[in-house]
Amino acid sequence: MSIIDLILGRPLASSDERAQQIGVAKGIPIFGLDALSSAAYGPEAALTLLIPLGLAGVAYIVPLSTSIIALLVIVFFSYRQTIAAYPNGGGSYTVARENLGTFPGLVAAAALMIDYVLTAAVGISAGIGALTSAVPSLHARTLELCLGALVIITLVNLRGLSEAGGVFLLPTYLFLGCMVTAIAIGVFQTLASGGNPHPIIAPPAPAASGAMVGVSVWLIMKAFASGCTALTGVEAVSNGVKAFREPTAQTAQRTLGLIIAALIIMLAGIAFLVRSYHIVATDPNGNSYQSILSMLFLAVSGRGWFYYTAIASVLLVLVFSANTAFADFPRVCRAIAEDFFLPISLATRGRRLVYSQGVLILAALTGALLIGFGGVTDRLIPLYAVGAFLAFTLSQAGMVAHWLREKGPHAIRNMIVNAIGAIATGATVLVVIAAKFVEGAWITVIAIPALLALMYGVRRHYDRVHEALASPEPLELGDLTEPLVIVPLQQWSKIAKHALCLAFSISKNIRVLFVASEDCSDELHNDWNSHVSAAAQAANAQIPELILLPSPYRFVVQPIADYILQASKDNPGTRIIAIVPELIEQRWYNYFLHSQRATLLKALLLLKGNNDLFVMNVPWYFK
Amino acid sequence: MSIIDLILGRPLASSDERAQQIGVAKGIPIFGLDALSSAAYGPEAALTLLIPLGLAGVAYIVPLSTSIIALLVIVFFSYRQTIAAYPNGGGSYTVARENLGTFPGLVAAAALMIDYVLTAAVGISAGIGALTSAVPSLHARTLELCLGALVIITLVNLRGLSEAGGVFLLPTYLFLGCMVTAIAIGVFQTLASGGNPHPIIAPPAPAASGAMVGVSVWLIMKAFASGCTALTGVEAVSNGVKAFREPTAQTAQRTLGLIIAALIIMLAGIAFLVRSYHIVATDPNGNSYQSILSMLFLAVSGRGWFYYTAIASVLLVLVFSANTAFADFPRVCRAIAEDFFLPISLATRGRRLVYSQGVLILAALTGALLIGFGGVTDRLIPLYAVGAFLAFTLSQAGMVAHWLREKGPHAIRNMIVNAIGAIATGATVLVVIAAKFVEGAWITVIAIPALLALMYGVRRHYDRVHEALASPEPLELGDLTEPLVIVPLQQWSKIAKHALCLAFSISKNIRVLFVASEDCSDELHNDWNSHVSAAAQAANAQIPELILLPSPYRFVVQPIADYILQASKDNPGTRIIAIVPELIEQRWYNYFLHSQRATLLKALLLLKGNNDLFVMNVPWYFK
């Protein structure tokens, strides 16, 4: 068992695929972590904007949450239909491309890709941020911790989907359990106390409660846009339908349904408890900052083992929410690469049946973001509802077009569902862009066209290559004259003899090159006559041509390469084989003891060569 | 003019060598900077150890300096003779190896190599240290400044000797001018005042003047050992004789003579003035630290433009003293590499007629030391008289053996000169090791055997390679059967046709490999019959064998490589040519758009191949 096998797991055969597929229980952590974890920051993001309103702001959380939940329900029904219609994976890209055309499809894909990179970075950074808040001594190591988490998530994902689900199973269900328990206790207390429950540990009084601030539409719009981050990650299931167990579409739909139900319960429960316990967000940059969930847990249960368990599960879920991006980003890339808009290697499954290259690219981009922002990516949060909602909108619009063509029994009904989804999410995109343009949404607005340009460039290149190489005509073997074989030698040795024998075995037309040094040319001519000419005559073979190359600048490789390239230019249409003898060291540490001239010569000839110049390696293994 | 030409200068032809050679004026800065700069720290190192004696210690500086100067004179006459006897470069290695044997030669070489690495690191670090003392705001950037200086010195040395001399000319002569001027003024004042000159700015009173401390032989011995660092760098000229202008030996001797004369004047002058102005060293770790030279300049001239010029020249000379190591280390390496005790590439002159690889290795080792010590290498200073004096001793001992064999007219007289040198420097080695063992000389004592083991290992490897490859027999062309040509193809394209045509032109015995994917094998067989079989029959050629390879793990390269290696194992003695078709992108950024399978296949076959397996590249250039 090699070290690679130990880290990444043994290679899986294509026929193992069924066994790697997942059911609902594993599907929820793998494709739902991002969506579920957003309960931990969506309501908080909305409430933070309401801080200036003091206690009065709490009143707005119920209508805000209600509209977000309504949006979630719309999106759920839309995606349910999408999964049924595209059981092979109906990501926004596929749906938009098939129904609306290539350009809208690529826009959706670019939006999603950017969104996933942001999700991965923000998830890791938020989780580690929560950890360092709890253990301040780790604060100086934020970036290292973030990168460590990234490496773990990357490795887990390279091992394959099924294993990834196993790792994330426990924290996800722990988080869900804690949330539901806290909400149940809180709701019971509220009802039992007639609407005025007594918190076990009261949330801090709002700082700005005395000041009267006007409630503007703009403020409510911004709070809504922030709260919408709670919806990101919902599209993941539809991209990954193929990863589910048979019957795939139904399993995927059930998974999506459970994820969204859990999210709705959490969002509604948080909104209800925030209002009944009068919890007001605290300034995230202030010294007495405390998260909404922390205040909520304290109010409901006090500072006991339940509190610490719940907070720990929040941390874990936040860190692992990055995993949804890792599960889905490579699938989005694969779909695009299969249409030749991204490098085709992104569509190749690796040893563990995952699209390894996509995982690695996401890891690299996420790592770059984490390093660039020093592990603190708060500033990226405003960016990442734009991509998700843009993809939602294009996907729903694509489904509308789909039903218009389909004309089945429920086509009209289905079309209306998707149309409502498209309009609702489209409106949300506009709200989010408007509300967050200055804070950073403009970056997404610039990045999407840049990514589109890249994708079209890739496709154009593949088209040109394909055109240049396509060859419907059969083979023509008109010209089978023997090639000109050129053998550069350094001295008379077993390698030299070996190379010459090979040359004699493939052609009669041989030239031998020596780079002339000051003192060896006489000896060389003697050797030549006694060794080569005599042997060739004895074997009735044509005597090779001996060519001495001058080297005023003491370069060895350059004159040889120049000669071969010139010979190729002087003999257009002639096949030229350059034989490069090379001593191969079996031990790496002996590598430095020999000149790397063979490697250099091969590289030079490959760089400056042409279609009729072939380089043949003659290795000599030295043990 | 390329960017490389701009930075390193245009390549120099071997025939340009004369023009690159140097005279006395340039020789002094190039080969003498290390020796001359040691006037700035040798006396200081000795006096620092005398601090506990207070003013009484000053009395010992004259006898100490006298013995160091005597040693210097002995070494001078010894090396003068060495240069005359070895006009092609008589470094310690050459002299010891030719006269005493390989082992003593390599010991001398190892000692010198270690010494040069230390010299380069300590020189740069001392110079930058002096700079940051003068401009404290730069202190936080010490390491960056050190590495910057290292890069500059490396680049200058890669450009070639002549240019290096030009850069270092001005600071060297400025330093010499300032030193001689200060000494002349001081001596004049002392004589004019009858031995009690009045300092313009008086040196600080010794801190420990009240305390009576016993003068031990041990203390004086340690002070002598420290003062001996003033002699390091003297051997540089003898290694570099070949770099001098005709008549090389005389030019080198004159250069060495002038360097040593200047050094003697400075050492004697400093000792004289230290005593007459009652200058006592200050604690280098204390707050009121001031260097001996700074106190001396202040006493003689006050704090005016002369003082600042002189101090600036000291800084420059210290930084540039690292350059001697750069001039000489590559020459030592070349001499050893020519005897196959170090990688032969160290004996190859680069584009500017310098031994570029030696320069780069020294730069790397120096950089590693500077980074390891954070740019502050004070602790290395005790180490670096050991190597120099060990090399001196072995070189002189070698000269004694030389004269014993030579038996010329002056042989006896010359032998006595060198014998005195050998005994004096040999005794000094013992003193230095004894006095500095605990402070760090033990590192050298360990490092030399390690380096020797490496050198013998390298030589053993070259001997084995040489033996394995040596081939006195003429070529034998007994078996010239056509090779088996294996052509792995991915799909039917122009590249595939191109590769097949080449295969047909060199052999009748062809096998074509396809890695079977699920859906293409029918199509493949059709193509094969219509394209290849028909064409081969039409051209009266043998039809190649078509082989389909299964790939359960979706690997493409692995099954191909396995098949080729197995075929090679199954047909021992048969030449097998693996043809690797490859699409060559002209633009680097398109590199990522194609699989790197060809590169991977070539690497695998080279790694696991054998002497009868040849890899031929069939490039297809895509513009």
Interface residues (C-beta under 8 A of the other chain):
Chain A: P11 L12 A13 S14 S15 P343 I344 S345 T348 R349 R351 V458 H461 Y462 R464 V465 A468 L469 A470 S471 P474 L475 E476 L477 G478 D479 L480 T481 E482 P483 W492 S493 K494 I495 A496 K497 H498 L500 C501 L502 F504 S505 I506 S507 S530 H531 V532 A534 A535 A536 A538 A539 A541 P552 Y553 R554 F555 R575 I577 L583 I584 N590 F592 L593 H594 S595 K602 L606 G609 N610 N611 L613 F614 V615 M616 N617 V618 P619 W620 Y621 F622
Chain B: P11 L12 A13 S14 S15 P343 I344 S345 T348 R349 R351 V458 H461 Y462 R464 V465 A468 L469 A470 S471 P474 L475 E476 L477 G478 D479 L480 T481 E482 P483 W492 S493 K494 I495 A496 K497 H498 L500 C501 L502 F504 S505 I506 S507 S530 H531 V532 A534 A535 A536 A538 A539 A541 P552 Y553 R554 F555 R575 I577 L583 I584 N590 F592 L593 H594 S595 K602 L606 G609 N610 N611 L613 F614 V615 M616 N617 V618 P619 W620 Y621 F622
